[in-house]
Amino acid sequence: MFDLYIANKNYSSWSLRPWVLMKALNIPFNEHVMPFEGGIGESHATFTRFSPSGLVPCLVDSDAEVAIWDSLAIVEYLAETYPSVWPEDKAARAWARCASAEMHSGFGALRAECPMNCGVRVGLKELSAGLSNNLERLDTLWQEGLERFGGPFLAGEQLSAVDAFYAPVAFRVQTFNLPLSEASQAYIQRLLAHPAMEEWYQAALAEIWREPMHEQDTIKNATLLNDYRTV
């Protein structure tokens, strides 16, 4: 049985990736939510109890006595047992792996300037050159996948790991009202409407935790417009 350790659903973009993939593909797991304790650094000591890196997400396969502590590694580990994690078509699978790896290591301006904070809506004060470049690349990449493999998801008919890797971007676009093409906005709406994404979102809204560092980062270059969290 799998045990998936994640942090706050409102903030933890890395945790969202394997969680939404496993939910969408009906891969059974036990969920363990471990809230951030005053910031990522202060959580390290607690997180090392289950994660060798002291970071989340971390997937523990109790049957094999294995811990996998990186989101991309988790996806590949799951794919060994569940082939539907990646597209069946070889070309689509190669593209999906490249696009996932690009998200895993890139888009630094998007991460830094638009942290995931599902429950709020903010207005950016300015769109930096770096963020503009990231959004332009997203448009190009997403439209390539949608057009080449026929949609409605990035690598074909079924939601796969590549969509899970870009799921946090959908929440970021919603929170910061980021400008993207009509085709990209339509894809984002499909992601947000997926039952697994909706389940995550509703749980995020109901969380009682507020982590000051994440809250401050959200509005460092933006104005708070609405807070939809229920607690």
C-alpha positions as CSV (number, residue, x, y, z in Angstrom):
1,M,0.0,0.0,0.0
2,F,1.2,3.5,-0.8
3,D,1.4,6.3,1.8
4,L,1.7,9.8,0.3
5,Y,3.0,12.5,2.6
6,I,2.1,16.0,1.5
7,A,2.0,19.5,3.0
8,N,-0.8,22.1,3.1
9,K,-3.1,21.8,0.0
10,N,-3.5,25.5,-0.2
11,Y,0.2,26.1,-0.7
12,S,2.1,22.9,-1.7
13,S,2.4,22.8,-5.5
14,W,4.9,19.9,-5.4
15,S,2.5,17.8,-3.3
16,L,-0.3,18.4,-5.7
17,R,1.4,16.6,-8.6
18,P,1.5,13.0,-7.4
19,W,-1.7,13.5,-5.4
20,V,-3.9,14.6,-8.3
21,L,-2.3,12.0,-10.6
22,M,-3.0,9.1,-8.2
23,K,-6.6,10.4,-7.6
24,A,-7.3,10.7,-11.3
25,L,-6.0,7.3,-12.2
26,N,-7.6,5.6,-9.1
27,I,-4.3,4.5,-7.7
28,P,-5.0,3.7,-4.0
29,F,-3.0,5.5,-1.3
30,N,-3.2,6.7,2.3
31,E,-2.9,10.5,2.5
32,H,-0.9,12.1,5.3
33,V,-1.1,15.9,5.4
34,M,1.9,17.5,7.3
35,P,1.4,21.3,7.5
36,F,4.3,23.6,7.1
37,E,5.6,24.7,10.4
38,G,6.5,28.4,10.1
39,G,8.1,28.0,6.7
40,I,9.8,25.2,4.7
41,G,13.0,25.4,6.7
42,E,11.4,25.0,10.1
43,S,9.4,22.0,8.8
44,H,12.6,20.1,7.8
45,A,13.1,18.3,11.2
46,T,9.5,17.0,11.2
47,F,9.5,16.0,7.5
48,T,12.7,14.0,7.9
49,R,10.7,11.5,10.0
50,F,9.2,10.2,6.7
51,S,11.2,11.9,3.9
52,P,15.0,11.5,3.5
53,S,15.3,15.0,2.1
54,G,13.1,16.6,4.7
55,L,10.8,17.8,1.8
56,V,7.4,16.8,0.4
57,P,5.9,15.1,-1.4
58,C,7.2,11.7,-0.3
59,L,5.7,8.4,-1.4
60,V,6.3,5.4,0.9
61,D,5.7,1.9,-0.5
62,S,5.3,-0.1,2.7
63,D,5.2,-3.4,0.8
64,A,8.7,-2.8,-0.7
65,E,10.0,-0.7,2.2
66,V,10.9,2.1,-0.2
67,A,10.6,5.8,0.2
68,I,10.5,8.1,-2.9
69,W,11.0,11.7,-2.1
70,D,10.9,13.6,-5.4
71,S,7.7,14.3,-7.5
72,L,9.3,13.2,-10.8
73,A,10.8,10.1,-9.2
74,I,7.4,9.3,-7.6
75,V,5.7,9.5,-11.0
76,E,8.3,7.1,-12.6
77,Y,8.0,4.7,-9.7
78,L,4.2,4.6,-10.1
79,A,4.6,4.1,-13.8
80,E,6.4,0.8,-13.2
81,T,3.1,-0.6,-11.9
82,Y,0.6,1.7,-13.6
83,P,1.5,2.2,-17.2
84,S,-1.3,4.7,-17.7
85,V,0.8,7.3,-15.8
86,W,2.3,8.1,-19.1
87,P,0.7,8.1,-22.6
88,E,0.6,4.8,-24.4
89,D,1.9,6.3,-27.7
90,K,5.7,6.4,-27.8
91,A,5.9,9.9,-29.3
92,A,3.4,11.3,-26.9
93,R,5.1,9.6,-24.0
94,A,8.5,11.1,-25.0
95,W,7.0,14.6,-25.3
96,A,5.2,14.3,-22.0
97,R,8.4,13.3,-20.2
98,C,10.2,16.3,-21.7
99,A,7.5,18.7,-20.8
100,S,7.3,17.3,-17.3
101,A,11.0,17.6,-16.8
102,E,10.9,21.1,-18.1
103,M,8.3,22.1,-15.5
104,H,10.2,20.2,-12.8
105,S,13.4,22.2,-13.3
106,G,12.2,25.5,-15.0
107,F,9.8,28.4,-14.9
108,G,11.7,30.1,-12.1
109,A,9.9,33.4,-12.5
110,L,6.5,31.9,-12.3
111,R,7.4,30.0,-9.2
112,A,9.0,33.0,-7.5
113,E,6.5,35.7,-8.4
114,C,3.3,33.6,-8.3
115,P,3.4,31.1,-5.5
116,M,0.5,28.6,-5.2
117,N,-2.1,29.9,-2.9
118,C,-5.4,28.3,-4.0
119,G,-7.8,30.2,-1.8
120,V,-7.1,33.8,-2.7
121,R,-7.4,36.0,-5.8
122,V,-4.9,38.8,-6.3
123,G,-4.0,41.5,-8.8
124,L,-0.4,41.7,-10.0
125,K,1.1,45.1,-9.8
126,E,3.3,44.4,-12.8
127,L,4.3,41.6,-15.1
128,S,8.0,41.1,-15.1
129,A,10.0,40.2,-18.2
130,G,10.9,36.9,-16.7
131,L,7.3,36.1,-15.9
132,S,6.2,37.2,-19.4
133,N,8.8,34.9,-20.9
134,N,7.6,32.0,-18.7
135,L,3.9,32.5,-19.8
136,E,4.9,32.7,-23.5
137,R,6.7,29.4,-23.1
138,L,3.7,27.9,-21.4
139,D,1.5,29.0,-24.3
140,T,3.9,27.5,-26.9
141,L,4.3,24.3,-25.0
142,W,0.7,23.7,-24.2
143,Q,-0.5,24.5,-27.7
144,E,2.1,22.1,-29.2
145,G,0.8,19.3,-27.0
146,L,-2.8,20.0,-27.5
147,E,-2.5,20.3,-31.3
148,R,-0.1,17.5,-31.9
149,F,-1.8,14.9,-29.7
150,G,-5.4,16.0,-30.2
151,G,-6.4,16.9,-26.6
152,P,-8.3,17.5,-24.5
153,F,-5.3,16.9,-22.3
154,L,-1.7,17.8,-23.1
155,A,-0.6,14.4,-24.4
156,G,-4.0,13.0,-25.6
157,E,-7.4,11.9,-24.5
158,Q,-6.5,10.9,-20.9
159,L,-5.0,12.9,-18.1
160,S,-1.5,11.8,-17.5
161,A,1.6,12.7,-15.5
162,V,2.4,15.7,-17.7
163,D,-1.0,17.3,-16.8
164,A,-0.3,16.6,-13.1
165,F,3.0,18.5,-13.4
166,Y,1.2,21.5,-14.8
167,A,-1.8,21.3,-12.4
168,P,-0.2,23.8,-9.9
169,V,0.1,26.3,-12.8
170,A,-3.7,26.1,-13.3
171,F,-4.2,27.3,-9.7
172,R,-1.5,30.0,-10.1
173,V,-3.2,31.3,-13.2
174,Q,-6.5,31.4,-11.4
175,T,-5.1,33.1,-8.3
176,F,-3.1,35.8,-10.2
177,N,-5.3,36.1,-13.3
178,L,-2.3,35.5,-15.5
179,P,-2.6,36.4,-19.2
180,L,-2.5,33.4,-21.5
181,S,-4.0,32.5,-24.9
182,E,-7.6,31.4,-25.3
183,A,-6.5,27.8,-26.0
184,S,-4.4,27.8,-22.8
185,Q,-7.1,29.3,-20.7
186,A,-9.5,26.6,-22.0
187,Y,-7.1,23.9,-21.0
188,I,-6.7,25.4,-17.6
189,Q,-10.5,25.4,-17.1
190,R,-10.5,21.7,-18.1
191,L,-7.9,21.0,-15.5
192,L,-9.7,23.0,-12.8
193,A,-13.0,21.2,-13.5
194,H,-11.4,17.7,-13.2
195,P,-12.9,15.9,-10.1
196,A,-9.5,15.4,-8.5
197,M,-8.6,19.0,-8.9
198,E,-11.9,20.1,-7.5
199,E,-11.5,17.8,-4.5
200,W,-8.0,19.3,-3.8
201,Y,-9.4,22.8,-4.1
202,Q,-12.3,22.3,-1.7
203,A,-9.9,20.7,0.8
204,A,-7.5,23.7,0.4
205,L,-10.3,26.2,1.1
206,A,-11.3,24.3,4.3
207,E,-7.8,24.2,5.8
208,I,-7.3,26.0,9.1
209,W,-3.6,26.7,8.6
210,R,-2.1,30.0,7.6
211,E,1.6,30.1,6.9
212,P,3.0,33.6,7.1
213,M,5.8,33.2,4.6
214,H,3.5,31.9,1.9
215,E,0.9,34.5,2.6
216,Q,3.5,37.3,2.4
217,D,5.0,35.9,-0.8
218,T,1.6,35.9,-2.5
219,I,1.1,39.6,-2.1
220,K,4.7,40.9,-2.4
221,N,4.0,42.1,-5.9
222,A,0.2,42.0,-5.8
223,T,-2.9,43.3,-4.2
224,L,-5.3,41.0,-2.4
225,L,-8.7,41.1,-4.0
226,N,-10.6,38.1,-2.5
227,D,-10.0,35.3,0.1
228,Y,-12.4,32.4,-0.5
229,R,-11.0,30.2,2.3
230,T,-13.8,29.1,4.6
231,V,-12.1,29.2,7.9
